[in-house]
């Protein structure tokens, strides 16, 4: 994937607030942005900042699609939080009890408080948002929700969802201790930022079982999106998953709509084109990507372009070498043939040669029940297994490599019987 775009250059820096908001790409409910400036034509980033600042103080129904959640999960959540739900889908069914879950663009915390009940007291929920007003609202009601549940497993952190290494509250503490007033102190700040990312990341690598987001990714600037998906992949554990609800368009959004601040902050101008969200996940290294929900009727139509909600689930876990241990998988159907994310071609009913990684991967979710495993006749030790030959992607595994241990002995006996009179 292409490297993320560099941050804006700055000249003289008058204050530490200026440093935070001008030298760093910042995010409100997931969108990277700069400090709002008063002008007749505000930038999309400034419009997002202002719109979600207002949404923290008073509900804005036009920012969300109608989403239904289980009533029992909403009962413990204060009404002020329920009124500030700016999502477009429900990724919570794809979270498991006991997991550590990361909510990108957590806003007022509604989804985090629902997930707190899904993962239970043995699980953990981390909400990340940039907007201070939204974070303050979520944190103010956190003790109330914890008291009603009988446990507190939710934490809210301030950061940018496309830069999950940088803890902005830790950065603010550094700035308070070491104010920036000239170019030299600004360079020292950059060094401190690098140290914070390495020594005290906002979200550590491979520390999360599941990532959820709800109508957030479309607010991130297009140039920041490759970094966004790389960061999601980085913090997720192997075998983990992402569950993303977001807005997509059925056509590319034209440039003049992308420049409309009102439409961008309203989850329209930044919408992914159908299929584009899948491609971004694939490029980041995710596999097993499933479209688990697609809104049939469009949420909005602008200039003939339809915008609707979708929910996608994708998995992490294909890292490491591909080894050949003589395993095979038989695709059950109903399609005549299918191709997996590694390019393995499966003909229905045939025992197809696969790598050791594919052999186990395709028996886990989301593939459970689609393949019949055929183990090797003699197990090949992992440490002596040769690399899997990619020319074998469409190779049928020879039956002699996978059938029972006694097959050759039986064949030899039958050959003897056919060749003479002294057959037993």
C-alpha positions in Angstrom: 0.0 0.0 0.0 1.1 3.5 -0.6 2.7 5.4 2.3 0.4 7.8 4.1 0.6 11.4 3.1 2.9 13.5 5.2 1.5 16.1 7.6 1.3 19.8 6.7 4.4 22.0 7.0 4.3 24.7 9.5 6.2 28.0 9.9 6.3 29.9 13.2 4.3 28.2 15.9 2.7 30.6 18.3 1.4 28.1 20.9 1.3 24.5 21.9 -2.4 24.3 20.8 -1.1 25.3 17.4 1.4 22.5 17.5 -1.2 19.9 18.3 -3.7 21.1 15.7 -1.3 22.1 12.9 1.6 19.8 13.0 -0.4 16.7 13.6 -3.2 15.2 11.6 -6.1 15.1 14.0 -9.4 13.2 14.0 -13.0 13.8 15.0 -15.0 10.6 15.0 -12.4 9.2 12.8 -11.8 12.0 10.3 -8.4 13.7 10.1 -8.7 17.4 10.3 -7.0 20.7 11.2 -8.1 23.3 13.7 -11.4 24.9 12.6 -11.0 28.3 11.2 -13.7 30.9 10.6 -14.2 31.5 6.9 -17.1 31.6 4.4 -16.0 28.2 3.0 -14.7 26.0 5.7 -12.7 22.9 4.8 -14.3 19.5 5.1 -12.1 18.8 8.1 -13.1 22.0 9.9 -16.8 21.3 9.1 -16.4 17.8 10.7 -14.8 19.3 13.8 -17.6 21.8 14.3 -20.4 19.5 13.5 -19.4 16.8 16.0 -18.6 19.4 18.6 -22.3 20.5 18.2 -23.4 16.9 18.1 -21.9 16.3 21.6 -24.1 19.0 23.1 -27.3 18.4 21.2 -28.6 15.4 19.2 -28.4 15.6 15.4 -30.6 12.9 13.9 -29.5 13.6 10.3 -26.0 12.1 11.1 -27.2 8.6 11.5 -29.2 5.8 10.0 -31.9 4.0 12.0 -30.2 1.1 13.9 -31.9 -1.3 16.2 -30.1 -2.9 19.2 -31.3 -5.4 21.7 -33.4 -3.5 24.3 -31.7 -5.3 27.2 -28.3 -3.9 26.0 -29.7 -0.4 26.0 -31.3 -0.5 29.4 -28.2 0.4 31.4 -27.1 3.3 29.1 -28.2 6.9 30.1 -30.6 8.6 27.8 -28.1 11.4 27.0 -25.8 8.8 25.5 -28.6 7.1 23.6 -29.7 10.4 22.0 -26.2 10.9 20.6 -25.8 7.7 18.5 -24.4 8.6 15.1 -23.9 5.2 13.6 -25.2 3.4 10.5 -25.1 -0.3 11.5 -24.5 -2.8 14.2 -21.1 -4.6 14.3 -21.7 -6.0 17.9 -22.9 -9.5 16.8 -19.4 -10.3 15.7 -17.8 -9.8 19.1 -17.3 -12.7 21.5 -17.4 -12.9 25.3 -14.1 -12.4 27.0 -12.5 -10.5 24.1 -10.5 -7.3 24.1 -12.4 -5.0 21.7 -11.4 -1.7 20.1 -14.0 0.8 19.0 -12.7 3.3 16.5 -14.3 6.7 16.7 -16.2 5.8 19.9 -18.0 9.2 20.2 -20.3 9.4 23.2 -19.6 5.8 24.0 -22.9 4.0 23.2 -21.3 1.2 21.3 -18.7 0.7 23.9 -21.3 0.4 26.7 -23.2 -2.2 24.6 -19.9 -4.1 23.9 -19.1 -4.0 27.6 -22.1 -6.3 28.1 -21.3 -8.5 25.1 -17.7 -9.2 26.3 -18.7 -9.5 29.9 -16.6 -8.9 33.0 -13.8 -11.0 31.7 -13.5 -8.9 28.5 -12.3 -5.4 27.9 -13.5 -2.5 25.7 -11.3 0.4 24.5 -12.9 3.4 22.8 -10.7 5.8 20.8 -11.9 9.2 19.7 -10.3 12.6 19.1 -13.1 14.9 20.1 -12.7 16.1 23.7 -16.4 17.0 24.1 -17.4 13.5 23.0 -14.8 11.9 25.3 -15.9 14.0 28.2 -19.5 12.9 27.7 -18.6 9.2 27.6 -16.3 9.4 30.6 -19.0 11.3 32.6 -21.5 8.5 32.2 -19.0 5.6 32.5 -19.4 5.3 36.4 -23.2 5.2 36.0 -23.0 2.3 33.5 -20.4 0.5 35.5 -22.6 0.8 38.6 -25.6 -0.7 36.8 -23.6 -3.5 35.3 -21.7 -4.3 38.5 -18.3 -4.1 36.7 -16.2 -1.6 34.8 -14.4 -2.9 31.7 -14.5 0.2 29.5 -11.7 2.7 28.9 -11.7 5.8 26.6 -8.6 7.1 25.1 -7.9 10.2 22.9 -6.2 9.6 19.6 -6.5 9.5 15.9 -7.8 6.3 14.4 -5.3 6.5 11.6 -2.5 6.8 14.1 -3.2 4.4 16.9 0.4 4.7 18.2 0.1 8.3 19.3 -1.6 9.0 22.7 -2.7 12.6 22.4 -3.3 13.0 26.1 0.3 11.9 26.8 1.4 14.3 24.1 -0.5 17.1 25.8 1.4 16.4 29.0 4.7 16.5 27.2 3.7 19.9 25.7 2.7 21.3 29.1 6.1 20.3 30.5 8.0 21.4 27.4 6.2 24.2 25.6 7.0 24.8 21.9 8.0 28.3 21.0 10.6 28.0 18.2 11.9 25.7 15.5 14.4 24.0 17.8 11.8 23.1 20.4 9.5 22.0 17.6 12.2 19.5 16.4 12.5 18.3 20.0 8.8 17.8 20.0 9.1 15.5 17.0 11.6 13.4 18.9 9.3 13.2 21.9 6.4 12.1 19.6 8.5 9.3 18.2 9.4 8.2 21.7 5.8 8.2 22.8 4.8 6.1 19.8 7.5 3.5 20.6 7.5 3.4 24.4 3.8 4.2 25.2 1.6 3.5 22.2 -2.0 4.4 22.4 -2.8 0.8 21.3 -0.1 -1.8 21.4 0.6 -4.1 18.5 -1.3 -7.4 18.4 -3.3 -6.5 21.6 -6.9 -6.6 20.3 -9.2 -9.5 19.4 -11.8 -7.5 17.5 -12.0 -4.0 16.1 -15.4 -2.4 15.5 -16.3 0.9 13.9 -19.7 2.5 13.2 -20.0 5.1 10.4 -16.5 6.4 11.0 -14.0 5.4 8.3 -15.8 7.5 5.7 -14.8 10.6 7.6 -11.1 9.9 7.3 -9.3 11.9 4.6 -8.6 9.7 1.5 -4.8 10.3 1.7 -4.8 9.0 5.3 -6.8 5.8 4.6 -3.8 3.5 3.7 -2.3 4.3 7.1 -5.7 3.7 8.8 -6.0 0.2 7.5 -2.3 -0.6 8.3 -2.9 0.5 11.9 -6.0 -1.7 12.2 -4.0 -4.6 11.0 -1.1 -3.8 13.4 -3.1 -3.7 16.6 -5.1 -6.8 15.8 -4.0 -10.2 17.1 -3.5 -13.1 14.7 -6.9 -14.8 14.3 -8.7 -11.6 15.2 -11.3 -9.8 13.1 -12.7 -6.4 12.2 -16.4 -5.6 12.0 -17.0 -2.4 10.1 -20.3 -0.6 9.5 -20.0 2.3 7.1 -21.6 4.2 4.3 -20.8 3.2 0.7 -21.8 4.7 -2.7 -22.8 2.9 -5.8 -20.7 5.3 -8.0 -17.5 7.3 -7.4 -18.2 10.5 -5.6 -17.3 13.4 -7.9 -14.7 16.0 -6.9 -17.2 18.8 -6.4 -19.1 16.7 -3.9 -15.9 15.8 -2.1 -15.2 19.5 -1.6 -18.6 20.1 0.0 -18.0 20.5 3.8 -21.6 19.8 4.7 -21.8 16.6 2.7 -18.4 15.4 4.0 -19.3 15.9 7.6 -22.7 14.3 6.9 -21.0 10.9 5.9 -21.7 11.5 2.2 -18.7 12.9 0.4 -16.1 10.6 2.0 -18.1 7.4 1.3 -16.3 4.4 -0.1 -17.4 3.2 -3.4 -19.0 -0.3 -3.3 -16.1 -2.7 -3.4 -13.5 -0.1 -2.5 -13.8 -0.9 1.2 -13.2 -4.6 0.4 -10.1 -3.7 -1.7 -8.7 -1.6 1.2 -9.0 -4.5 3.6 -7.4 -6.9 1.1 -4.4 -4.6 0.5 -3.9 -4.3 4.3 -3.6 -8.1 4.5 -7.0 -9.1 5.7 -8.7 -12.3 4.4 -12.1 -14.0 4.6 -13.9 -10.7 4.0 -17.7 -11.1 4.2 -20.4 -8.6 3.4 -22.7 -9.5 6.3 -25.3 -6.7 5.8 -26.2 -4.4 2.9 -29.0 -1.9 3.3 -31.4 -2.6 0.4 -32.9 0.9 0.0 -30.4 3.8 -0.1 -30.1 6.0 3.0 -29.6 9.1 0.8 -29.4 9.9 -2.9 -27.4 12.8 -4.0 -27.1 13.8 -7.7 -28.3 10.3 -8.6 -25.7 8.6 -6.5 -27.0 6.1 -3.9 -25.5 6.0 -0.4 -26.3 3.1 1.8 -25.0 1.3 4.9 -23.0 -1.9 4.8 -21.4 -4.1 7.4 -18.2 -6.1 6.6 -16.3 -8.6 8.7 -12.7 -9.5 7.9 -9.9 -11.6 9.5 -6.2 -11.5 10.3 -4.0 -14.6 10.3 -2.3 -15.4 7.1 1.2 -14.3 8.2 4.1 -16.7 8.1 5.5 -19.3 5.7 3.4 -21.6 3.5 4.6 -25.2 4.0 3.6 -28.4 2.2 2.6 -31.2 4.6 0.7 -33.3 2.0 -2.7 -32.1 3.2 -5.8 -31.6 1.0 -9.2 -30.0 1.2 -12.4 -31.1 -0.6 -14.8 -28.2 -1.3 -18.3 -29.3 -0.6 -20.2 -27.0 -2.9 -22.6 -25.6 -4.0 -20.5 -23.7 -6.6 -18.6 -25.7 -9.2 -15.4 -24.0 -8.2 -14.2 -21.3 -5.8 -10.9 -19.4 -5.3 -9.7 -18.4 -1.8 -7.8 -15.2 -0.8 -4.4 -16.9 -1.4 -5.4 -18.0 -5.0 -6.1 -21.6 -4.2 -8.6 -23.0 -6.7 -11.0 -25.6 -5.5 -13.1 -27.8 -7.8 -16.2 -29.1 -6.1 -15.6 -32.7 -4.8 -11.9 -32.9 -5.6 -9.2 -33.3 -3.0 -7.1 -30.2 -3.8 -3.5 -29.8 -2.6 -3.1 -27.0 0.0 -0.4 -25.6 2.3 -0.4 -26.4 5.9 -1.6 -22.8 6.7 -4.6 -23.0 4.2 -5.5 -26.5 5.6 -6.2 -25.1 9.0 -7.3 -21.6 8.0 -10.1 -22.9 5.8 -11.5 -25.0 8.6 -12.0 -21.9 10.8 -14.6 -19.1 10.6 -15.8 -17.8 8.2 -15.3 -21.1 6.3 -16.6 -23.6 8.8 -18.4 -26.5 7.1 -17.4 -25.6 3.5 -14.4 -27.9 3.2 -13.8 -31.5 4.1 -10.2 -32.0 5.5 -8.1 -34.8 4.1 -5.1 -35.4 6.3 -1.9 -36.9 4.8 -1.2 -40.6 4.8 1.9 -40.0 6.9 2.2 -36.8 8.9 5.1 -34.5 7.7 6.8 -32.9 10.7 6.5 -29.1 10.6 10.2 -28.6 11.0 11.0 -30.7 7.9 8.1 -29.6 5.7 9.2 -28.0 2.4 7.8 -24.8 1.1 4.5 -25.1 -0.7 4.9 -24.9 -4.4 2.6 -22.2 -5.7 2.4 -24.0 -9.1 0.4 -26.5 -7.1 -2.4 -24.0 -6.4 -4.8 -26.0 -8.7 -3.2 -29.4 -8.2 -5.3 -32.4 -7.2 -3.6 -34.1 -4.3 -2.6 -37.7 -5.3 -4.8 -40.2 -3.3 -1.7 -42.1 -2.3 -0.5 -39.1 -0.3 -3.6 -38.9 1.8 -5.2 -42.4 2.0 -4.8 -44.8 5.0 -1.4 -46.2 6.1 -2.3 -49.8 5.0 -3.2 -49.0 1.4 0.1 -50.0 -0.2 0.2 -53.2 1.8 -3.3 -54.1 0.6 -2.3 -53.3 -3.0 0.8 -55.5 -2.8 -1.3 -58.4 -1.5 -3.9 -58.0 -4.3 -1.1 -57.9 -6.9 0.3 -61.2 -5.5 -3.1 -62.8 -5.7 -3.6 -61.8 -9.3 -0.1 -63.2 -10.2 -0.2 -66.8 -9.0 -2.1 -69.8 -7.6 -0.8 -69.5 -4.1 -3.1 -66.7 -3.2 -4.4 -66.8 0.4 
